[in-house]
Amino acid sequence: MKRKIIRVGSSRGVLLPREVTRAMNWKFGSEAELTVDEEEKQIVLKTIKVDIPDDFNGEQLKGLEDILIRFDSVLGGIDD
Amino acid sequence: MTKDQKKQMKILCYVNWLLAEKYNGHQGLRDIDALKEVLELPGGGSLTCLTGDRLTNRKDLYSQLGWFVYYMLENEPFESKNISSVLLMLLWCLEHYKLKYKMDSLLDFIINLDPMRQGNTDISIWFSNNCK
């Protein structure tokens, strides 16, 4: 997609469309990593990935997320 | 804290973060000492059921769940989503150890539990009677 470079104060910026921020799950204040490839004349903007600590069991984390999805209506209904 | 307790602390923090993120709760730990108390069982033990470790018998599991639920609800270590964190962690444990339970009864028990009137032993007994 094409975007125009716009003025943001004394800097230049690009506005991100809603579908992009939604797809990337970026909210106000989210941090992203910007890399510049001068040779190819391109920039890459990506989500900052955090390494999972070694003693985390990936299977357990996935299991917890699955339960969160399965019991969404129950867990989402608790006002705490 | 032991290595196991630190590992369990990370899991609980992850569970709470998941819930706060999904349901717009206040994120973060309110009181680290309150969380340590949840994880430090008498005699240097810890809540090994939270990481799915093999337990020698069912009684140990009920005992750990009673301790976990009581101190989480009594201490409220997180800024928000303490009850939800208890429930999500419990659901994972019950499924991991292949225990049968009724969701309505479990929810009703956790939501209406009053740590001033029910201690960890009472909670353990409830699990032994209702999750088999």
Backbone of each chain as ProteinMPNN parsed JSONL, in Angstrom:
{"seq_chain_A": "MKRKIIRVGSSRGVLLPREVTRAMNWKFGSEAELTVDEEEKQIVLKTIKVDIPDDFNGEQLKGLEDILIRFDSVLGGIDD", "coords_chain_A": {"N_chain_A": [[0.836, -1.189, 0.0], [0.355, 2.326, -0.583], [1.629, 5.134, 1.139], [1.605, 8.518, 2.266], [4.317, 10.662, 3.112], [4.106, 12.592, 5.94], [3.963, 15.762, 7.709], [4.965, 15.903, 11.027], [5.006, 17.858, 13.507], [8.221, 19.024, 13.717], [9.195, 16.887, 12.482], [9.09, 14.005, 10.202], [6.49, 11.81, 9.237], [4.599, 8.686, 8.986], [1.304, 7.686, 8.643], [-0.298, 4.943, 10.153], [-2.626, 2.715, 8.842], [-5.819, 1.608, 10.21], [-6.337, -1.142, 9.778], [-3.798, -2.182, 9.647], [-2.682, -1.675, 12.191], [-4.414, -3.154, 13.701], [-3.992, -5.758, 12.722], [-1.392, -6.116, 13.538], [-1.69, -5.934, 16.213], [-1.116, -3.555, 17.577], [-1.135, -0.993, 19.927], [-1.829, 2.332, 21.244], [1.196, 3.561, 22.369], [2.452, 1.135, 22.158], [5.525, -0.557, 21.453], [7.645, -0.65, 18.618], [9.977, -2.11, 16.31], [12.239, -0.51, 14.223], [13.936, -0.869, 11.227], [16.441, 0.137, 8.94], [17.176, -0.216, 5.57], [19.532, 0.848, 3.697], [20.686, 0.276, 1.242], [18.753, -1.16, -0.237], [16.85, 0.706, -0.152], [14.716, 0.681, 1.686], [12.49, 0.358, 4.501], [11.879, -1.533, 7.468], [9.288, -2.304, 9.64], [8.681, -3.747, 12.626], [7.104, -5.941, 15.069], [8.303, -6.014, 18.389], [9.938, -8.768, 19.52], [9.959, -10.851, 22.327], [12.203, -12.906, 24.026], [11.332, -16.079, 25.304], [11.762, -17.062, 28.648], [14.195, -19.604, 29.536], [13.29, -21.565, 31.341], [10.602, -21.771, 30.919], [7.781, -23.645, 29.988], [6.822, -24.25, 26.898], [4.663, -25.705, 25.928], [2.917, -25.737, 28.078], [2.294, -23.008, 28.299], [0.918, -22.636, 25.911], [-1.212, -24.348, 26.407], [-2.474, -22.98, 28.507], [-3.284, -20.683, 27.168], [-5.063, -21.826, 25.362], [-7.082, -22.709, 27.1], [-7.932, -20.278, 28.041], [-9.167, -19.293, 25.755], [-11.163, -21.249, 25.317], [-12.758, -20.99, 27.634], [-13.661, -18.424, 27.527], [-16.12, -16.997, 27.808], [-16.782, -17.448, 30.452], [-14.512, -16.602, 31.969], [-14.281, -14.003, 31.069], [-16.508, -12.899, 32.157], [-16.08, -12.408, 34.781], [-15.867, -9.957, 37.178], [-13.261, -8.593, 38.197]], "CA_chain_A": [[0.0, 0.0, 0.0], [1.107, 3.585, -0.637], [1.313, 6.104, 2.186], [2.362, 9.758, 2.088], [5.097, 11.164, 4.25], [3.44, 13.81, 6.414], [4.706, 16.52, 8.719], [4.543, 15.736, 12.427], [5.857, 18.862, 14.154], [9.371, 19.289, 12.846], [9.63, 15.588, 11.935], [8.253, 13.424, 9.15], [5.885, 10.573, 9.729], [3.666, 7.934, 8.127], [0.191, 7.202, 9.457], [-0.594, 3.518, 9.939], [-4.07, 2.477, 8.775], [-6.372, 0.791, 11.288], [-6.198, -2.585, 9.518], [-2.412, -2.582, 9.947], [-2.471, -1.712, 13.653], [-5.192, -4.291, 14.218], [-3.302, -7.0, 12.357], [-0.158, -6.226, 14.327], [-2.066, -5.795, 17.631], [-0.393, -2.397, 18.119], [-1.992, -0.006, 20.581], [-1.065, 3.549, 21.546], [2.242, 3.262, 23.353], [3.179, -0.099, 21.825], [6.837, -0.298, 20.86], [7.948, -1.433, 17.413], [11.389, -1.978, 15.928], [12.388, 0.025, 12.864], [15.279, -1.057, 10.667], [16.591, 0.83, 7.661], [18.071, -0.86, 4.608], [19.854, 1.959, 2.784], [20.981, -0.263, -0.091], [17.49, -1.498, -0.917], [15.962, 1.868, 0.031], [13.472, 0.252, 2.335], [12.499, 0.241, 5.951], [11.026, -2.615, 7.977], [8.746, -1.989, 10.96], [8.172, -5.02, 13.135], [6.832, -6.109, 16.493], [9.462, -6.448, 19.176], [9.706, -10.096, 20.087], [10.683, -11.084, 23.591], [12.546, -14.321, 24.2], [10.721, -16.746, 26.456], [12.82, -17.603, 29.524], [14.508, -21.023, 29.291], [12.556, -22.512, 32.189], [9.182, -21.786, 30.566], [7.354, -24.788, 29.197], [6.002, -23.712, 25.804], [3.419, -26.481, 25.827], [2.026, -25.271, 29.147], [1.815, -21.662, 27.944], [-0.073, -22.844, 24.857], [-2.369, -24.936, 27.084], [-3.155, -21.908, 29.252], [-3.952, -19.823, 26.176], [-6.213, -22.592, 24.831], [-8.148, -22.682, 28.117], [-8.441, -18.895, 28.041], [-10.075, -19.175, 24.605], [-12.316, -22.146, 25.549], [-13.62, -20.509, 28.725], [-13.72, -16.958, 27.372], [-17.357, -16.416, 28.324], [-16.755, -17.54, 31.917], [-13.443, -15.752, 32.506], [-14.582, -12.605, 30.71], [-17.657, -12.434, 32.935], [-15.698, -12.15, 36.185], [-15.523, -8.545, 37.345], [-12.258, -8.442, 39.258]], "C_chain_A": [[0.882, 1.254, 0.0], [0.673, 4.497, 0.506], [2.144, 7.346, 1.923], [3.153, 10.087, 3.336], [4.437, 12.474, 4.675], [4.306, 14.516, 7.466], [4.117, 16.227, 10.096], [5.459, 16.651, 13.238], [7.005, 19.2, 13.21], [9.894, 17.985, 12.233], [8.728, 15.156, 10.786], [7.69, 12.091, 9.66], [4.998, 9.918, 8.689], [2.544, 7.438, 9.035], [-0.079, 5.743, 9.127], [-2.105, 3.335, 9.901], [-4.528, 1.514, 9.882], [-6.174, -0.708, 11.043], [-4.781, -3.084, 9.819], [-2.217, -2.693, 11.461], [-3.248, -2.863, 14.286], [-4.459, -5.6, 13.962], [-2.049, -7.207, 13.206], [-0.417, -6.182, 15.829], [-1.264, -4.678, 18.301], [-1.404, -1.42, 18.703], [-1.178, 1.265, 20.779], [-0.043, 3.205, 22.626], [2.991, 1.967, 23.083], [4.529, 0.268, 21.197], [7.047, -1.195, 19.652], [9.413, -1.187, 17.051], [11.482, -1.557, 14.464], [13.814, -0.225, 12.382], [15.311, -0.436, 9.268], [17.591, 0.077, 6.791], [18.377, 0.181, 3.534], [20.111, 1.467, 1.362], [19.721, -0.519, -0.895], [16.488, -0.346, -0.87], [14.617, 1.422, 0.638], [13.625, 0.229, 3.858], [11.581, -0.92, 6.333], [10.606, -2.243, 9.397], [8.164, -3.28, 11.524], [7.967, -5.011, 14.652], [8.089, -6.574, 17.206], [9.134, -7.792, 19.807], [10.568, -10.277, 21.335], [10.98, -12.574, 23.693], [11.865, -14.881, 25.437], [11.845, -17.302, 27.331], [12.974, -19.118, 29.348], [13.642, -21.986, 30.1], [11.049, -22.482, 31.945], [8.9, -22.998, 29.694], [6.367, -24.283, 28.133], [4.652, -24.397, 25.675], [2.413, -26.03, 26.887], [1.452, -23.889, 28.81], [0.723, -21.753, 26.888], [-1.363, -23.404, 25.473], [-3.168, -23.893, 27.845], [-3.92, -20.996, 28.292], [-5.176, -20.521, 25.588], [-7.386, -22.556, 25.809], [-8.763, -21.288, 28.185], [-9.447, -18.697, 26.903], [-11.344, -20.005, 24.853], [-13.288, -21.605, 26.579], [-13.74, -18.984, 28.713], [-14.968, -16.361, 28.027], [-17.393, -16.448, 29.861], [-15.744, -16.541, 32.488], [-13.709, -14.272, 32.23], [-15.726, -12.032, 31.528], [-17.323, -12.145, 34.386], [-15.227, -10.706, 36.309], [-14.532, -8.394, 38.497], [-11.054, -7.67, 38.753]], "O_chain_A": [[2.001, 1.244, 0.512], [-0.517, 4.613, 0.798], [3.261, 7.251, 1.415], [2.722, 9.827, 4.459], [4.235, 13.364, 3.849], [5.241, 13.941, 8.023], [2.903, 16.3, 10.289], [6.564, 16.256, 13.611], [6.796, 19.604, 12.066], [10.916, 17.984, 11.546], [7.755, 15.826, 10.442], [8.34, 11.362, 10.409], [4.685, 10.506, 7.654], [2.806, 6.838, 10.077], [-0.087, 5.354, 7.959], [-2.799, 3.752, 10.828], [-3.745, 0.725, 10.411], [-5.88, -1.459, 11.974], [-4.581, -4.24, 10.193], [-1.66, -3.674, 11.954], [-2.81, -3.466, 15.266], [-4.32, -6.438, 14.852], [-1.696, -8.337, 13.545], [0.5, -6.366, 16.63], [-0.795, -4.823, 19.43], [-2.393, -1.066, 18.061], [0.024, 1.281, 20.515], [-0.381, 2.632, 23.662], [4.032, 1.709, 23.687], [4.649, 1.276, 20.501], [6.668, -2.367, 19.668], [10.002, -0.179, 17.442], [10.878, -2.173, 13.586], [14.779, 0.157, 13.043], [14.332, -0.486, 8.523], [18.704, -0.228, 7.22], [17.605, 0.377, 2.596], [19.794, 2.158, 0.394], [19.622, -0.152, -2.066], [15.416, -0.415, -1.471], [13.543, 1.761, 0.14], [14.721, 0.1, 4.404], [10.634, -1.245, 5.616], [11.438, -1.913, 10.242], [7.238, -3.843, 10.941], [8.55, -4.217, 15.391], [8.838, -7.41, 16.702], [8.156, -7.92, 20.544], [11.74, -9.902, 21.372], [10.1, -13.405, 23.468], [11.827, -14.238, 26.486], [12.77, -17.938, 26.827], [12.008, -19.82, 29.05], [13.298, -23.072, 29.633], [10.294, -23.106, 32.691], [9.668, -23.333, 28.792], [5.227, -23.936, 28.441], [3.641, -23.771, 25.359], [1.212, -25.952, 26.625], [0.265, -23.638, 29.015], [-0.277, -21.039, 26.956], [-2.464, -22.99, 25.109], [-4.398, -23.917, 27.833], [-5.05, -20.591, 28.565], [-6.203, -19.887, 25.345], [-8.537, -22.393, 25.405], [-9.971, -21.142, 28.366], [-10.457, -18.014, 27.072], [-12.458, -19.53, 24.63], [-14.502, -21.74, 26.425], [-13.898, -18.348, 29.755], [-14.887, -15.345, 28.717], [-17.976, -15.563, 30.488], [-16.068, -15.744, 33.367], [-13.402, -13.407, 33.05], [-15.898, -10.815, 31.588], [-18.18, -11.69, 35.144], [-14.296, -10.288, 35.621], [-14.919, -8.104, 39.629], [-10.106, -7.443, 39.505]]}, "seq_chain_B": "MTKDQKKQMKILCYVNWLLAEKYNGHQGLRDIDALKEVLELPGGGSLTCLTGDRLTNRKDLYSQLGWFVYYMLENEPFESKNISSVLLMLLWCLEHYKLKYKMDSLLDFIINLDPMRQGNTDISIWFSNNCK", "coords_chain_B": {"N_chain_B": [[13.766, -17.658, 47.755], [13.059, -20.784, 46.156], [14.28, -22.456, 43.159], [12.178, -23.754, 41.882], [9.973, -22.397, 42.966], [10.377, -19.856, 41.913], [9.954, -20.388, 39.245], [7.27, -21.111, 39.284], [6.222, -18.694, 40.068], [6.68, -17.14, 37.812], [4.95, -18.365, 35.987], [2.449, -17.815, 37.156], [2.455, -15.024, 37.01], [2.455, -14.742, 34.269], [-0.038, -15.867, 33.608], [-1.735, -14.024, 34.888], [-1.066, -11.729, 33.482], [-1.945, -12.429, 30.903], [-4.743, -12.463, 31.293], [-5.284, -9.849, 32.222], [-4.504, -8.399, 30.019], [-6.261, -9.355, 28.029], [-8.808, -8.799, 29.071], [-8.795, -6.127, 29.734], [-7.748, -5.369, 32.3], [-6.099, -3.899, 35.222], [-2.686, -3.941, 34.868], [-0.016, -5.803, 36.346], [2.03, -6.473, 39.273], [0.894, -6.268, 42.543], [1.843, -6.704, 45.116], [4.722, -8.133, 45.92], [5.572, -9.693, 48.062], [3.219, -10.771, 48.959], [2.649, -12.468, 46.867], [4.806, -14.203, 47.041], [4.158, -15.471, 49.411], [2.012, -16.996, 48.61], [3.313, -18.958, 47.196], [5.077, -20.225, 48.877], [5.139, -22.985, 50.555], [4.622, -24.62, 53.757], [7.543, -25.979, 55.324], [9.327, -25.739, 53.259], [8.223, -26.512, 50.867], [6.587, -26.355, 47.604], [4.265, -25.122, 45.093], [4.001, -27.41, 43.131], [2.138, -28.391, 41.398], [1.356, -26.334, 39.759], [3.086, -26.21, 37.671], [2.696, -28.543, 36.498], [4.01, -30.813, 37.42], [4.815, -34.227, 38.177], [2.861, -35.784, 40.625], [2.925, -37.558, 43.739], [0.583, -38.541, 44.897], [-3.04, -38.135, 44.839], [-3.947, -36.728, 47.011], [-1.954, -34.889, 47.647], [-2.206, -33.147, 45.541], [-4.798, -32.035, 45.949], [-4.299, -30.786, 48.355], [-2.344, -28.902, 47.637], [-3.832, -27.349, 45.845], [-5.772, -26.296, 47.539], [-4.215, -24.673, 49.205], [-3.145, -22.894, 47.322], [-5.477, -21.605, 46.229], [-6.59, -20.459, 48.54], [-4.55, -18.636, 49.505], [-4.143, -17.02, 47.294], [-6.618, -15.714, 47.004], [-6.903, -14.551, 49.478], [-4.609, -12.941, 49.717], [-4.453, -11.41, 47.375], [-2.369, -10.766, 45.266], [-1.971, -9.478, 42.802], [-2.565, -6.529, 40.74], [-5.055, -6.573, 39.521], [-7.585, -8.945, 38.44], [-7.285, -11.206, 40.082], [-9.053, -13.235, 40.986], [-9.852, -14.316, 38.539], [-7.374, -15.225, 37.653], [-6.873, -17.249, 39.46], [-8.922, -18.996, 38.738], [-8.355, -19.603, 36.005], [-5.83, -20.829, 36.251], [-6.527, -22.968, 37.864], [-8.298, -24.371, 36.171], [-6.519, -25.166, 34.2], [-4.841, -26.873, 35.72], [-6.689, -28.848, 36.615], [-7.444, -29.993, 34.221], [-4.993, -30.834, 33.259], [-4.259, -32.79, 35.123], [-6.231, -34.488, 34.62], [-8.776, -34.469, 35.931], [-12.223, -34.73, 36.701], [-14.747, -32.266, 36.629], [-17.384, -29.954, 37.53], [-18.155, -27.177, 35.747], [-19.904, -25.064, 36.479], [-20.246, -25.442, 39.236], [-17.613, -25.164, 40.136], [-17.017, -22.517, 39.4], [-18.946, -21.124, 40.898], [-18.116, -21.81, 43.464], [-15.536, -20.645, 43.635], [-16.021, -17.909, 43.097], [-17.7, -17.187, 45.204], [-16.214, -17.709, 47.416], [-15.07, -17.142, 50.686], [-12.294, -16.124, 52.216], [-12.096, -15.475, 54.881], [-13.775, -17.108, 56.162], [-13.424, -19.658, 55.183], [-10.819, -21.899, 55.246], [-7.569, -23.062, 53.966], [-7.643, -25.834, 54.243], [-10.387, -26.452, 54.227], [-10.916, -25.75, 51.611], [-9.337, -27.564, 50.21], [-10.688, -29.894, 50.866], [-13.089, -29.44, 49.561], [-12.236, -29.645, 46.9], [-11.443, -32.322, 46.864], [-13.882, -33.535, 47.133], [-15.317, -32.693, 44.931], [-13.87, -32.794, 42.552], [-12.828, -35.274, 40.687]], "CA_chain_B": [[12.868, -18.533, 47.003], [13.721, -21.869, 45.441], [14.195, -22.384, 41.703], [10.804, -24.161, 41.543], [9.052, -21.322, 43.339], [10.547, -18.764, 40.934], [9.321, -20.855, 38.005], [5.819, -21.013, 39.512], [5.897, -17.263, 40.111], [6.64, -16.67, 36.416], [3.717, -18.888, 35.382], [1.308, -17.052, 37.685], [2.535, -13.666, 36.446], [2.049, -14.873, 32.871], [-1.495, -16.086, 33.622], [-2.376, -12.761, 35.239], [-0.852, -10.796, 32.363], [-2.849, -12.849, 29.819], [-6.116, -12.057, 31.633], [-5.352, -8.379, 32.283], [-4.372, -7.924, 28.63], [-7.457, -9.706, 27.264], [-10.042, -8.211, 29.621], [-8.539, -4.731, 30.119], [-7.539, -5.179, 33.739], [-4.869, -3.182, 35.575], [-1.606, -4.923, 34.793], [1.118, -5.717, 37.257], [2.071, -7.122, 40.584], [0.588, -5.283, 43.596], [2.638, -6.952, 46.32], [5.521, -9.342, 45.644], [5.613, -10.542, 49.261], [1.941, -11.497, 48.983], [2.765, -13.558, 45.891], [5.759, -15.18, 47.6], [3.442, -16.236, 50.442], [1.197, -17.988, 47.897], [4.154, -20.018, 46.637], [5.955, -20.846, 49.866], [4.42, -23.922, 51.422], [5.388, -24.955, 54.965], [8.575, -27.016, 55.174], [10.111, -25.52, 52.035], [7.545, -27.062, 49.679], [6.085, -25.373, 46.648], [3.073, -25.55, 44.347], [4.506, -28.085, 41.928], [1.025, -28.664, 40.467], [1.198, -25.213, 38.821], [3.921, -26.444, 36.488], [2.324, -29.852, 35.944], [4.94, -31.872, 37.832], [4.205, -35.48, 38.614], [2.632, -35.81, 42.07], [2.886, -38.944, 44.2], [-0.799, -38.973, 45.108], [-4.104, -37.162, 44.622], [-4.086, -35.922, 48.222], [-1.001, -33.775, 47.521], [-2.777, -32.193, 44.587], [-5.879, -31.317, 46.626], [-3.687, -29.956, 49.38], [-1.716, -27.76, 46.961], [-4.884, -26.487, 45.279], [-6.37, -25.591, 48.672], [-3.26, -23.63, 49.606], [-3.065, -21.921, 46.219], [-6.713, -20.815, 46.145], [-6.76, -19.669, 49.765], [-3.614, -17.505, 49.609], [-4.357, -16.084, 46.167], [-7.807, -14.905, 47.266], [-6.675, -13.801, 50.714], [-3.524, -11.96, 49.559], [-4.645, -10.603, 46.162], [-1.048, -10.219, 44.95], [-1.922, -8.706, 41.552], [-3.356, -5.291, 40.686], [-6.427, -6.955, 39.161], [-7.744, -10.293, 37.877], [-6.819, -12.247, 41.009], [-10.0, -14.37, 40.963], [-9.751, -14.922, 37.203], [-6.091, -15.943, 37.589], [-7.075, -18.492, 40.212], [-9.779, -19.894, 37.963], [-7.649, -20.076, 34.802], [-4.781, -21.756, 36.683], [-7.213, -24.182, 38.329], [-8.802, -25.104, 35.003], [-5.364, -25.83, 33.574], [-4.408, -27.984, 36.597], [-7.689, -29.921, 36.625], [-7.38, -30.683, 32.918], [-3.682, -31.479, 33.153], [-4.261, -34.007, 35.942], [-7.379, -35.285, 34.143], [-9.824, -34.564, 36.947], [-13.534, -34.302, 36.211], [-15.32, -31.217, 37.468], [-18.505, -29.244, 36.927], [-17.744, -25.782, 35.613], [-20.793, -24.172, 37.251], [-19.938, -25.596, 40.674], [-16.282, -24.596, 40.377], [-17.134, -21.055, 39.302], [-19.73, -20.675, 42.048], [-17.284, -21.976, 44.663], [-14.431, -19.67, 43.64], [-16.555, -16.54, 43.158], [-18.323, -16.923, 46.51], [-15.356, -18.143, 48.51], [-14.687, -16.092, 51.631], [-11.125, -16.637, 52.948], [-12.251, -15.233, 56.32], [-14.596, -18.187, 56.741], [-12.966, -20.969, 54.709], [-9.36, -21.989, 55.201], [-7.031, -23.893, 52.882], [-8.072, -27.224, 54.415], [-11.77, -26.532, 53.735], [-10.875, -25.673, 50.137], [-8.803, -28.871, 49.759], [-11.773, -30.887, 51.005], [-14.051, -29.188, 48.47], [-11.682, -30.218, 45.661], [-11.456, -33.786, 46.94], [-15.271, -33.986, 46.978], [-15.948, -32.243, 43.676], [-13.007, -32.965, 41.371], [-12.292, -36.64, 40.828]], "C_chain_B": [[13.658, -19.614, 46.273], [13.538, -21.67, 43.926], [12.756, -22.728, 41.249], [9.814, -23.044, 41.829], [9.155, -20.147, 42.361], [9.856, -19.116, 39.614], [7.792, -20.732, 38.126], [5.371, -19.556, 39.538], [5.772, -16.71, 38.687], [5.358, -17.122, 35.731], [2.514, -18.076, 35.845], [1.288, -15.627, 37.125], [2.08, -13.696, 34.981], [0.529, -15.016, 32.762], [-2.217, -14.755, 33.9], [-2.234, -11.748, 34.117], [-1.798, -11.119, 31.201], [-4.263, -12.302, 30.06], [-6.26, -10.536, 31.651], [-5.31, -7.793, 30.872], [-5.683, -8.164, 27.876], [-8.701, -8.971, 27.759], [-9.826, -6.812, 30.212], [-8.465, -4.505, 31.629], [-6.296, -4.33, 33.976], [-3.748, -4.207, 35.629], [-0.598, -4.726, 35.914], [0.911, -6.393, 38.593], [1.834, -6.049, 41.645], [1.55, -5.437, 44.768], [3.414, -8.259, 46.138], [5.594, -10.265, 46.867], [4.333, -11.369, 49.384], [1.989, -12.67, 48.005], [3.723, -14.642, 46.396], [5.053, -16.068, 48.614], [2.561, -17.314, 49.803], [2.052, -19.212, 47.544], [5.013, -20.757, 47.655], [5.15, -21.714, 50.832], [5.261, -24.231, 52.663], [6.397, -26.068, 54.667], [9.348, -26.909, 53.878], [9.48, -26.095, 50.787], [7.087, -25.961, 48.74], [4.911, -25.968, 45.881], [3.488, -26.205, 43.025], [3.395, -28.391, 40.921], [0.875, -27.546, 39.433], [2.05, -25.385, 37.566], [3.702, -27.863, 35.94], [3.252, -30.986, 36.328], [4.169, -33.113, 38.292], [4.064, -35.47, 40.139], [2.446, -37.254, 42.523], [1.46, -39.431, 44.448], [-1.762, -37.792, 44.965], [-4.259, -36.199, 45.809], [-3.162, -34.693, 48.173], [-1.563, -32.693, 46.606], [-3.878, -31.362, 45.256], [-5.317, -30.338, 47.66], [-3.049, -28.702, 48.755], [-2.763, -26.798, 46.41], [-5.559, -25.665, 46.381], [-5.507, -24.416, 49.109], [-3.247, -22.504, 48.571], [-4.296, -21.005, 46.199], [-6.843, -19.9, 47.366], [-5.85, -18.437, 49.758], [-3.743, -16.523, 48.441], [-5.538, -15.157, 46.463], [-7.641, -14.053, 48.526], [-5.676, -12.649, 50.474], [-3.711, -11.003, 48.384], [-3.327, -9.956, 45.704], [-0.991, -9.328, 43.699], [-2.836, -7.476, 41.612], [-4.822, -5.575, 40.364], [-6.418, -8.417, 38.714], [-7.188, -11.406, 38.771], [-7.735, -13.471, 40.967], [-9.905, -15.097, 39.617], [-8.46, -15.734, 37.072], [-6.199, -17.276, 38.315], [-7.852, -19.485, 39.352], [-9.061, -20.451, 36.727], [-6.579, -21.111, 35.188], [-5.4, -23.077, 37.152], [-7.691, -25.033, 37.157], [-7.667, -25.851, 34.315], [-4.947, -27.048, 34.392], [-5.393, -29.155, 36.522], [-7.653, -30.705, 35.314], [-6.057, -31.445, 32.781], [-3.651, -32.797, 33.929], [-5.497, -34.871, 35.674], [-8.431, -35.537, 35.234], [-11.134, -34.057, 36.344], [-14.117, -33.28, 37.181], [-16.523, -30.627, 36.754], [-18.169, -27.756, 36.944], [-18.594, -24.849, 36.473], [-20.465, -24.217, 38.744], [-18.603, -24.943, 41.014], [-16.351, -23.072, 40.397], [-17.843, -20.494, 40.527], [-18.886, -20.732, 43.331], [-16.207, -20.882, 44.741], [-14.959, -18.239, 43.812], [-17.058, -16.212, 44.576], [-17.455, -17.308, 47.703], [-14.94, -16.961, 49.4], [-13.525, -16.615, 52.48], [-11.198, -16.375, 54.459], [-12.995, -16.394, 56.986], [-14.141, -19.582, 56.327], [-11.439, -20.974, 54.585], [-8.897, -22.913, 54.088], [-7.456, -25.358, 53.004], [-9.503, -27.417, 53.908], [-11.781, -26.561, 52.197], [-10.355, -26.995, 49.559], [-9.902, -29.925, 49.796], [-12.803, -30.697, 49.893], [-13.52, -29.824, 47.173], [-11.732, -31.749, 45.7], [-12.875, -34.341, 46.759], [-15.844, -33.709, 45.589], [-15.119, -32.436, 42.409], [-12.334, -34.327, 41.463], [-11.833, -37.228, 39.495]], "O_chain_B": [[14.783, -19.385, 45.83], [12.75, -20.834, 43.483], [12.201, -22.084, 40.359], [8.92, -22.777, 41.026], [8.15, -19.522, 42.022], [9.259, -18.262, 38.958], [7.117, -20.303, 37.19], [4.275, -19.226, 39.085], [4.878, -15.918, 38.394], [4.747, -16.36, 34.982], [1.664, -17.693, 35.041], [0.225, -15.095, 36.806], [1.4, -12.78, 34.518], [-0.107, -14.369, 31.931], [-3.188, -14.414, 33.225], [-3.164, -10.995, 33.829], [-2.378, -10.22, 30.592], [-4.893, -11.752, 29.156], [-7.248, -9.999, 31.15], [-5.995, -6.814, 30.575], [-6.162, -7.279, 27.166], [-9.548, -8.568, 26.961], [-10.581, -6.371, 31.079], [-9.054, -3.561, 32.157], [-5.53, -4.069, 33.048], [-3.839, -5.209, 36.338], [-0.366, -3.605, 36.367], [-0.183, -6.81, 38.973], [2.512, -5.022, 41.64], [2.015, -4.453, 45.342], [2.842, -9.347, 46.194], [5.671, -11.485, 46.718], [4.354, -12.51, 49.848], [1.438, -13.736, 48.279], [3.487, -15.835, 46.206], [5.31, -17.27, 48.679], [2.38, -18.396, 50.361], [1.579, -20.348, 47.587], [5.608, -21.788, 47.342], [4.563, -21.222, 51.796], [6.485, -24.115, 52.621], [6.138, -26.97, 53.87], [9.961, -27.882, 53.439], [10.131, -26.163, 49.745], [7.193, -24.776, 49.056], [4.605, -27.155, 46.001], [3.34, -25.621, 41.951], [3.664, -28.621, 39.742], [0.33, -27.773, 38.353], [1.773, -24.784, 36.529], [4.418, -28.319, 35.049], [3.29, -32.012, 35.649], [3.023, -33.03, 38.735], [5.023, -35.185, 40.856], [1.886, -38.075, 41.797], [1.162, -40.606, 44.232], [-1.361, -36.629, 44.969], [-4.64, -35.039, 45.65], [-3.541, -33.603, 48.601], [-1.417, -31.497, 46.859], [-3.891, -30.136, 45.144], [-5.803, -29.217, 47.809], [-3.193, -27.595, 49.273], [-2.604, -25.58, 46.497], [-5.877, -24.492, 46.186], [-6.002, -23.315, 49.351], [-3.327, -21.324, 48.91], [-4.167, -19.781, 46.157], [-7.165, -18.719, 47.238], [-6.318, -17.32, 49.979], [-3.48, -15.331, 48.596], [-5.467, -13.956, 46.202], [-8.189, -12.954, 48.613], [-5.87, -11.535, 50.96], [-3.175, -9.894, 48.404], [-3.189, -8.734, 45.751], [-0.074, -8.52, 43.552], [-3.754, -7.403, 42.428], [-5.72, -4.902, 40.871], [-5.36, -9.042, 38.624], [-6.684, -12.417, 38.281], [-7.261, -14.606, 40.92], [-9.88, -16.326, 39.561], [-8.452, -16.801, 36.458], [-5.688, -18.296, 37.852], [-7.488, -20.657, 39.249], [-9.156, -21.644, 36.442], [-6.442, -22.142, 34.53], [-4.875, -24.156, 36.877], [-7.517, -26.252, 37.145], [-7.816, -27.0, 33.901], [-4.723, -28.126, 33.84], [-4.986, -30.308, 36.384], [-7.813, -31.925, 35.302], [-6.017, -32.556, 32.254], [-3.095, -33.791, 33.462], [-5.774, -35.836, 36.386], [-8.901, -36.658, 35.424], [-11.153, -33.09, 35.582], [-13.992, -33.418, 38.398], [-16.676, -30.77, 35.541], [-17.933, -27.161, 37.996], [-18.065, -23.946, 37.12], [-20.413, -23.191, 39.421], [-18.468, -24.264, 42.032], [-15.813, -22.424, 41.295], [-17.396, -19.513, 41.121], [-18.936, -19.828, 44.166], [-16.003, -20.275, 45.792], [-14.405, -17.457, 44.584], [-16.863, -15.103, 45.074], [-17.894, -17.246, 48.852], [-14.514, -15.917, 48.906], [-13.73, -17.449, 53.362], [-10.452, -16.98, 55.23], [-12.871, -16.632, 58.188], [-14.423, -20.566, 57.011], [-10.859, -20.138, 53.892], [-9.71, -23.479, 53.357], [-7.612, -26.047, 51.996], [-9.804, -28.409, 53.245], [-12.55, -27.296, 51.577], [-10.864, -27.484, 48.55], [-10.033, -30.74, 48.883], [-13.325, -31.67, 49.348], [-14.274, -30.465, 46.441], [-12.028, -32.392, 44.692], [-13.054, -35.467, 46.295], [-16.748, -34.408, 45.131], [-15.632, -32.255, 41.304], [-11.385, -34.51, 42.226], [-11.361, -38.364, 39.451]]}, "name": "protein", "num_of_chains": 2, "seq": "MKRKIIRVGSSRGVLLPREVTRAMNWKFGSEAELTVDEEEKQIVLKTIKVDIPDDFNGEQLKGLEDILIRFDSVLGGIDDMTKDQKKQMKILCYVNWLLAEKYNGHQGLRDIDALKEVLELPGGGSLTCLTGDRLTNRKDLYSQLGWFVYYMLENEPFESKNISSVLLMLLWCLEHYKLKYKMDSLLDFIINLDPMRQGNTDISIWFSNNCK"}
